[in-house]
């Protein structure tokens, strides 16, 4: 049957079309705020392909917890502002400020 495509091929095409659309996961903004794909690759010690995939599927929960621990300024904007203003040090908690 020359005009038909297999179900597997149809699924691959559908996935490729979905990934080329503008429907990135909201975690893509976190990756950008952390310095981009290569910066997150170095922080998490994973392959860049993994981080690129996270832009579409979301950052895995354990990795997200790790990133929040080492870069709280990205997740708590007020903390970043205070740090830039010199109000608190990098490793102090928000409550001790």
Order of alpha helices (4+ residues) and beta strands (2+ residues): alpha-alpha-alpha-alpha-alpha-alpha-alpha
